[in-house]
Amino acid sequence: MAIHNVRYFVRPRSACPEELKTPWGLPKDTCEVDTDFVARCAIGEILQTSKNSAPMSALFDELLAPGGTELIWRGRGPGRGIEMRRAFSGLFGRFFARAYLQRYHGFTWFVPIDGSPTILSNRARIVQKPGSSAEMPDWFCAQPGQVAVAEAKGSHQRSNVTAQTLPGPLKTAEKQIGGVVLEIRSFGRSGVEIWTARSVKGWAVMSRWGVEEPDRDAFQYVLEPSTDGEPLSDGDHEHLVQDVARLHVAQTLEGMGYPDLASAFGVAGLEGAAPPRQTATIEIEGEPPIKYLGAVVGPFGLLPLTLDEARVAAAAMPAELASQIRFVGMEIDDIRRLRDQSDLEPRPVRRSADGTSVGPDGLVFAQIGRVRPLQIEI
């Protein structure tokens, strides 16, 4: 995988991250899209939303046009037929938007919005505004000091745009973000439960795909709307960030096949049998070994193999096939923090030459040969 360039638009200009500003403080004309980074975000997204599914990020190399620095899909883009192209566009739009928000705006933890209400914790929820007919946005996301509602759009829109022209998919996204509110629970003097709407920032990220046929370049267009309600208090902000972080880790554990851990640690709605735990250490250059709990994955999803079995199987395969057998895992320190209800913190992003990568949420995606099985108590 490689770094590609796409044209870049952001509205309002004040929403442009520092990394994408010119020396004169204006948004740059292009931004980088690192498909390795997108791939790791795609794995996290799939684990949270479609447990046991395949790491579709492995498709990127095969679907992108070779050569050049622009992000161009082969032919007419992923999929054959309008419906399939639309399906790939929507799914890949989520991957690229999540990568943009994580890389350029620092968001670490993402919780998929799944209907109204979407429960974030016993004190916070996302609900649809009365009278709104728009679909729900994609995520509620957080980083230390900031939370937001976010919506992703993938598009094969034919026409080009300017910074003064808002594309149709972003108009739809703006309605979706404006059609929900964050509600915080409190209690009145008589003990009556009260849910109060609070205002949070919104992010809409549209990826217009570049394709070979017809010749069309790619761009990302980013919009920063807001939701209705009173401002969040500092205390609510701090609690909400940790609510989202804990739910993010719990959903990732469920996706890796450990819903019993998430349930045991007090996250409602995530239950299941207790499978054997695959624990290991991984060494990143220049750092002491880091401990992980995870699972073996292949092109078609989670594999029912222990780490030892996976290492033996990969050693017997041709290199091209062996490289597709990976380990995906979460830092055990973060799992213990989830158990102890202590604060979760972003991790430094790391990446090795062999494709092993660790995201700010502590999720690792590693070559199976780099993983050292080790029994670790959680």
C-alpha distance (Angstrom), angle and dihedral (degrees) to the residues before:
residue distance angle dihedral
M1 . . .
A2 3.76 . .
I3 3.76 148.7 .
H4 3.80 115.4 -83.9
N5 3.80 133.0 -174.3
V6 3.81 127.0 -129.1
R7 3.78 131.3 178.5
Y8 3.81 112.1 -96.5
F9 3.80 134.3 -144.8
V10 3.81 127.4 172.0
R11 3.79 130.9 -178.1
P12 2.99 124.8 -130.1
R13 3.81 99.2 22.8
S14 3.80 89.9 -134.0
A15 3.82 87.8 68.4
C16 3.81 91.5 66.1
P17 3.84 112.5 112.9
E18 3.79 117.9 -124.9
E19 3.80 92.7 -112.0
L20 3.80 90.0 61.6
K21 3.81 97.6 47.6
T22 3.80 126.3 103.3
P23 3.82 120.0 -127.2
W24 3.83 85.4 -94.0
G25 3.80 93.1 58.2
L26 3.81 96.4 -106.8
P27 3.83 125.6 125.4
K28 3.78 113.8 -91.4
D29 3.80 119.7 -116.5
T30 3.82 92.8 -121.7
C31 3.78 139.6 28.7
E32 3.78 132.7 -159.5
V33 3.79 122.9 -108.8
D34 3.80 112.0 -161.6
T35 3.80 106.0 -160.8
D36 3.82 91.5 -161.3
F37 3.80 87.7 59.0
V38 3.81 91.0 45.4
A39 3.81 89.4 50.6
R40 3.80 93.0 55.2
C41 3.81 90.5 47.9
A42 3.81 89.0 48.8
I43 3.80 90.6 55.1
G44 3.80 91.3 51.8
E45 3.80 91.3 47.3
I46 3.80 93.1 50.1
L47 3.81 93.3 46.9
Q48 3.81 90.8 53.0
T49 3.79 98.0 43.3
S50 3.83 107.3 27.3
K51 3.80 110.9 26.4
N52 3.82 116.0 -154.5
S53 3.81 91.3 17.1
A54 3.77 124.8 136.5
P55 3.83 122.0 -90.5
M56 3.81 93.3 -109.7
S57 3.78 89.8 -175.8
A58 3.80 86.0 85.9
L59 3.81 86.3 73.5
F60 3.80 94.5 66.8
D61 3.79 96.3 85.0
E62 3.79 92.1 49.9
L63 3.80 95.4 45.9
L64 3.81 100.3 45.2
A65 3.79 121.5 86.0
P66 3.82 110.4 -108.8
G67 3.80 122.6 -116.1
G68 3.76 130.0 21.9
T69 3.78 129.9 64.1
E70 3.81 100.2 -100.6
L71 3.79 121.9 98.3
I72 3.81 101.8 -113.2
W73 3.81 126.7 159.2
R74 3.79 119.1 -140.6
G75 3.80 116.5 -99.2
R76 3.79 112.9 -23.4
G77 3.78 93.3 -19.5
P78 3.81 134.6 -88.7
G79 3.80 114.3 -27.0
R80 3.78 135.0 28.1
G81 3.77 116.9 -108.4
I82 3.79 129.3 22.2
E83 3.81 96.3 -84.0
M84 3.80 94.5 49.8
R85 3.80 93.0 45.9
R86 3.80 89.1 49.5
A87 3.81 90.9 50.8
F88 3.81 93.5 49.7
S89 3.79 90.3 44.8
G90 3.79 93.0 55.0
L91 3.80 94.0 45.6
F92 3.79 96.1 44.9
G93 3.80 89.1 44.4
R94 3.83 87.8 63.2
F95 3.81 91.8 50.0
F96 3.80 94.7 49.6
A97 3.81 94.4 43.0
R98 3.80 92.2 50.2
A99 3.80 89.9 49.8
Y100 3.82 91.2 49.5
L101 3.82 93.3 50.2
Q102 3.79 91.8 45.7
R103 3.80 97.4 45.7
Y104 3.79 102.5 37.0
H105 3.82 103.3 27.9
G106 3.79 101.2 30.4
F107 3.80 100.1 -121.0
T108 3.80 109.0 162.1
W109 3.80 107.8 175.1
F110 3.81 128.0 46.6
V111 3.81 129.7 -172.1
P112 3.83 116.8 -169.1
I113 3.80 112.9 -125.5
D114 3.79 105.3 -127.3
G115 3.79 110.4 -178.5
S116 3.79 133.3 -50.8
P117 2.93 116.2 -31.8
T118 3.80 103.8 28.6
I119 3.80 104.9 -174.4
L120 3.79 114.2 -140.0
S121 3.80 94.6 173.8
N122 3.79 139.4 -37.1
R123 3.80 87.9 -73.4
A124 3.81 104.4 40.2
R125 3.80 137.9 47.4
I126 3.80 141.7 163.1
V127 3.81 115.2 -127.1
Q128 3.78 135.6 176.4
K129 3.78 115.5 -108.1
P130 3.80 114.8 -111.7
G131 3.79 109.6 -95.2
S132 3.81 95.7 18.7
S133 3.80 114.4 131.4
A134 3.83 95.4 -179.2
E135 3.79 120.8 113.6
M136 3.80 117.1 -103.8
P137 3.84 117.4 -93.5
D138 3.80 121.3 -109.3
W139 3.80 107.2 -110.4
F140 3.73 150.5 7.9
C141 3.81 104.1 -144.8
A142 3.79 136.5 -175.6
Q143 3.77 147.3 -171.1
P144 3.80 128.9 173.5
G145 3.81 106.5 -59.7
Q146 3.80 97.6 4.6
V147 3.80 141.6 70.9
A148 3.80 130.1 179.1
V149 3.79 146.5 174.0
A150 3.81 110.8 -121.4
E151 3.80 137.5 -167.8
A152 3.80 128.7 -169.4
K153 3.78 126.6 -152.3
G154 3.79 128.0 -171.0
S155 3.79 114.0 -167.4
H156 3.79 142.9 -178.0
Q157 3.83 89.8 -164.1
R158 3.79 108.0 164.2
S159 3.79 100.4 -152.5
N160 3.78 124.2 74.7
V161 3.79 122.5 -126.2
T162 3.78 140.5 -151.5
A163 3.77 130.2 -140.0
Q164 3.82 87.5 -97.3
T165 3.81 94.0 53.7
L166 3.80 119.1 78.0
P167 3.83 110.7 -151.2
G168 3.79 118.9 -128.7
P169 3.84 95.0 -112.1
L170 3.82 90.1 56.3
K171 3.80 91.5 49.6
T172 3.79 86.3 56.0
A173 3.81 91.5 46.4
E174 3.80 90.6 51.1
K175 3.82 89.8 55.4
Q176 3.80 90.8 47.7
I177 3.81 93.3 52.2
G178 3.81 91.4 43.3
G179 3.79 89.7 49.0
V180 3.81 95.5 66.9
V181 3.78 136.2 59.4
L182 3.76 134.9 -160.0
E183 3.80 110.5 -125.8
I184 3.81 124.5 -159.3
R185 3.79 120.6 -159.6
S186 3.77 124.0 -130.4
F187 3.80 136.0 155.1
G188 3.79 130.0 -118.1
R189 3.79 125.3 -134.2
S190 3.79 91.9 -87.3
G191 3.80 91.5 49.2
V192 3.80 93.7 -101.3
E193 3.82 113.1 154.8
I194 3.82 112.8 -115.8
W195 3.83 125.7 -169.5
T196 3.83 113.0 -160.8
A197 3.82 124.9 -166.9
R198 3.80 113.5 -123.1
S199 3.79 126.9 -165.2
V200 3.80 119.4 -121.0
K201 3.77 134.7 171.7
G202 3.78 120.3 -95.6
W203 3.81 131.4 -148.0
A204 3.78 125.9 -162.1
V205 3.82 116.2 -173.7
M206 3.79 120.0 -171.2
S207 3.81 121.9 -169.7
R208 3.81 113.8 -162.5
W209 3.78 105.8 -161.8
G210 3.77 123.6 -126.9
V211 3.82 113.4 -140.0
E212 3.79 138.4 -178.1
E213 3.83 95.0 -132.1
P214 2.96 110.4 74.4
D215 3.79 96.1 12.9
R216 3.82 104.8 -107.8
D217 3.80 132.2 154.5
A218 3.80 127.3 -136.1
F219 3.78 131.0 -115.0
Q220 3.78 140.5 174.3
Y221 3.80 119.2 -140.9
V222 3.80 117.9 -167.4
L223 3.81 126.9 -163.9
E224 3.82 128.3 -171.1
P225 3.83 112.1 -155.0
S226 3.83 125.6 157.0
T227 3.78 137.6 -137.9
D228 3.80 127.8 -119.8
G229 3.78 126.1 -98.7
E230 3.78 143.5 71.1
P231 3.82 118.7 -49.7
L232 3.79 117.7 -87.5
S233 3.79 115.9 -105.6
D234 3.80 117.9 -123.4
G235 3.80 90.3 -110.1
D236 3.80 93.2 50.6
H237 3.81 89.4 47.5
E238 3.79 93.4 54.2
H239 3.81 94.1 45.7
L240 3.80 92.4 45.7
V241 3.81 94.0 52.9
Q242 3.81 89.8 54.6
D243 3.82 92.2 44.6
V244 3.80 89.6 56.1
A245 3.81 93.1 43.3
R246 3.81 92.5 52.1
L247 3.80 93.5 46.8
H248 3.83 90.0 48.1
V249 3.82 91.4 54.2
A250 3.82 92.2 44.0
Q251 3.81 93.4 50.8
T252 3.81 90.1 48.3
L253 3.80 90.1 52.1
E254 3.80 89.2 51.5
G255 3.81 90.4 50.4
M256 3.80 90.5 52.9
G257 3.79 90.1 53.2
Y258 3.82 101.5 -95.3
P259 3.84 106.4 109.4
D260 3.81 88.5 141.2
L261 3.81 90.6 66.9
A262 3.79 93.4 49.3
S263 3.80 90.4 48.6
A264 3.81 93.0 45.7
F265 3.79 89.7 52.8
G266 3.80 92.7 57.6
V267 3.82 102.7 -96.2
A268 3.80 106.6 140.4
G269 3.79 122.4 -133.8
L270 3.81 97.8 23.7
E271 3.78 109.5 103.8
G272 3.80 136.5 145.6
A273 3.77 147.3 121.1
A274 3.79 121.1 -50.6
P275 3.83 109.6 -111.0
P276 3.83 123.6 -165.7
R277 3.80 108.0 -77.1
Q278 3.79 117.2 -118.1
T279 3.80 105.8 -150.2
A280 3.77 125.9 173.2
T281 3.78 147.7 149.4
I282 3.79 126.4 -115.3
E283 3.78 125.8 -164.9
I284 3.79 119.4 -142.0
E285 3.80 114.9 -166.0
G286 3.78 111.9 -88.1
E287 3.82 95.0 10.1
P288 3.80 135.6 92.1
P289 3.82 115.5 -104.6
I290 3.82 114.0 -75.9
K291 3.80 122.1 -143.5
Y292 3.81 120.5 -128.3
L293 3.79 141.7 179.6
G294 3.78 113.1 -150.8
A295 3.76 151.1 115.7
V296 3.79 142.2 -99.0
V297 3.80 114.3 -103.3
G298 3.79 134.5 -172.3
P299 3.80 135.8 179.0
F300 3.82 90.5 -71.1
G301 3.79 100.5 45.7
L302 3.80 136.5 -92.6
L303 3.80 114.0 3.9
P304 3.84 122.4 -143.5
L305 3.80 91.5 -127.4
T306 3.76 133.5 116.9
L307 3.79 116.2 -127.7
D308 3.81 90.6 -105.7
E309 3.82 91.2 51.4
A310 3.80 91.3 47.2
R311 3.81 92.4 51.1
V312 3.82 91.3 50.9
A313 3.82 91.7 46.5
A314 3.80 93.1 48.3
A315 3.81 91.7 49.3
A316 3.81 89.5 57.6
M317 3.81 94.4 49.6
P318 3.80 130.1 85.6
A319 3.79 109.5 -94.6
E320 3.81 92.9 -108.5
L321 3.81 91.5 58.1
A322 3.80 95.4 38.1
S323 3.81 90.5 57.1
Q324 3.82 89.0 62.9
I325 3.81 93.0 60.4
R326 3.79 104.9 88.4
F327 3.78 142.6 166.3
V328 3.79 119.5 -125.9
G329 3.78 116.6 -169.5
M330 3.79 148.8 156.3
E331 3.80 123.9 -127.9
I332 3.79 109.1 -97.6
D333 3.79 90.0 -139.4
D334 3.82 89.0 63.4
I335 3.80 91.4 47.8
R336 3.80 89.6 52.6
R337 3.80 89.3 49.5
L338 3.79 88.5 53.1
R339 3.81 89.1 50.9
D340 3.80 93.5 47.8
Q341 3.84 94.4 42.7
S342 3.80 89.2 -124.7
D343 3.80 123.5 145.5
L344 3.80 119.9 -76.1
E345 3.79 118.2 -141.3
P346 3.83 133.6 -164.3
R347 3.80 116.3 -95.9
P348 3.79 125.6 -138.2
V349 3.81 111.7 -95.5
R350 3.80 111.9 -116.5
R351 3.78 135.1 179.6
S352 3.80 133.2 -178.8
A353 3.78 130.7 -152.7
D354 3.82 91.5 -107.4
G355 3.81 91.8 60.8
T356 3.80 97.8 -98.0
S357 3.79 108.0 145.0
V358 3.80 137.8 178.8
G359 3.80 121.3 -159.8
P360 3.82 129.5 -149.7
D361 3.81 89.4 -98.2
G362 3.82 90.5 60.2
L363 3.81 94.9 -107.7
V364 3.82 112.8 144.8
F365 3.81 128.3 -160.1
A366 3.79 109.9 -169.3
Q367 3.79 144.4 169.1
I368 3.80 107.3 -100.6
G369 3.81 91.4 -124.5
R370 3.80 91.0 62.4
V371 3.81 93.0 56.8
R372 3.81 120.9 94.3
P373 3.85 113.4 -160.9
L374 3.79 112.2 -132.9
Q375 3.81 131.7 166.5
I376 3.80 106.8 -117.3
E377 3.80 127.5 175.9
I378 3.80 116.1 -133.8
